[in-house]
Structures are given as structure tokens and as C-alpha cells.
Amino acid sequence: VALPEVAPGERADLRLKVSETYTAAPVDVPVTVIRGVTAGPAAFVTGALHGDELNGVAVVHDLLYEVDLHDLAGTLVLVPVVNVLGVTARSRYLPDRRDLNRHFPGNPNGSAAARYADAVFRTVVEPCDFGIDLHTATVRRANAVQVRGDFRADARLARLARASGLPFVVQARRRRGSLRWAAQRRGIACLVFEGGEPLRFERSVVAMVLDGVLNVLAAAGMLPGRAARPPDHQVVCPGSRWLRAEVGGILDTKVRLGQHVTAGDELWSTINVFGRERNSVSAPTDGWVIGMTTLPMVQPGDPVLHLGLPAD
Ligand SMILES: [Zn+2]
């Protein structure tokens, strides 16, 4: 698959038609292709594949200003908003409640979601050598800034993840139908960056993620002027697990996002409606708090904390 024709040293804003509305108006995904003066790899950076996950939109916009054509080696394919229908509805999903990130690589003759995914995959993902898909936590949750990927299978991917300089590198199995899964199956290395909460622009998160993207592009040789900066502090987690509430009630969380915990540390307690503490939960293992609920009320089984696990 060929990238849209953009000459060296030029950039182009394109509208990729992915569907049509009921009134037969085109549904377009905005795509910016930036081709550096020097030859090099091609990389995509995608935001808002889940329509309520907005921090990535700000990251891609910052990237549009940050990248100087004369410094760039290779081609960047930048998509601030993949799921334009979800963003319009302030929803993670497409209007038919399908999760676009379960329909890659898509199918030109399939469901609306499969056709949408197919157009994005062929135009944005397939022409690239690698890419970064930007996400946040899902609704009523927050994530520490982290990079996820299936590193066991791909040493190059692990190297790029480490080079991001992000504080957490978390091994995550590929979920069938995700953009990352479909890209990796075609031999296109794909990292997922996670950070913050949905439906917000969190400037501190955006700044960290932007820096991570630029570090990866530098490590791939696309920004020769940018010095590789080893991270001050980076934790590699070979796995992670969700800790769930055992009793219903009002949640009193004792730890912060990003914090290291030791087995036995108190993580949260649950207070009943009479104001009495009912249940105190301790860390079953050492780890780092890489995600947590932002809703201060829980029922049994609700996920409370996502713990990144240490190497053993
Ligand atoms: Zn997401």
C-alpha cells in the first residue's frame, strides 16, 4: 500500500473517507502526512481511536507543531482523531455501540465498524514501519503514563518502548481485533501509550506522552537532531493485575497513581453508609499503581487498582 503522494519536504492535510451519514454526507478522518527532506522510516501516531480518550488528540496536535520538516527523516502519518463519530458523541464507541478497536484490520465488505477499520488500517497503518496508538484510561478510571506492548515476541518493540522514557513499560497481551494486534500481525511494530483520564486534556499527561513519542521517533532515527535521553526512572512490568472490591461501599483510597507498594501495604478501605470502616484491603504483592478507579463508590467485583507487577 502506498502512502498518499506527498513530496519530500512537504506536508499534506487529507480527509480520509471512512463512511457516510444517514444524510449521505461523508464521514472523514483527518490525516496529516509529513514527509521529511531526508529518507527514513514511516510511522503513524493515532489519537482518539476510543472517542472519549482525548489526551492523544492534544499530543498529535502538539506533534504537528513540534516536528520540523527539515529535521525529520522519513514520513509521519498523524491522525489526531481516529474515531470521529465517537468524539462527536463523547463516547468510546461507534454509534452502533461497537468498539472500533475490536475490528482491525477490518473488512471492506463487513459491518460499519469493519469498513471504518479497513479504511484506517489500509491508509494509515499498512504503509508504515511502526506506530504509536494513544489511549487514556476508560471512563471513571485514570492511568499512570505508561507504554504497553507485547514485548516477549518482539525485541525491536521492547527497545522502542524503553526508549520512550515513559515511567512504566507494561507487558500486555494483544487483544484480538485491536489496531495494535492487527499491526503486529503484519509485522508493523505498534506501541500503545496510555495516560490519564477520558474526556479531559490533562496538560501534564500530554507533555509526558509527547516527550515519549518524540523519544521513540528519535530512537527510530527519524529525528536525528534529538539526543537520546535515558529515562531518570523507568519500571518494566512483565505483567499486571486488577485488584477488585470485595464489599460494596464508599471507597477510601490510600495510595496514589504511580506509587510503589509493598506486599501488605494498605491500599484502600471501604466505609459503609453509617460511616463505619468495613473492609481494609492490603497489597497481595509488591507492585506499582498503574491505574485506578476515580469513582469513590464500589460494589463487589468492581476494579479498584491496576497493579503493575515487578520482575521476579
Ligand atoms: Zn482506549
Residues whose N, C-alpha, C, O or C-beta is under 5 A from the ligand:
A	BS01	ZN	H50 E53 H135 T136
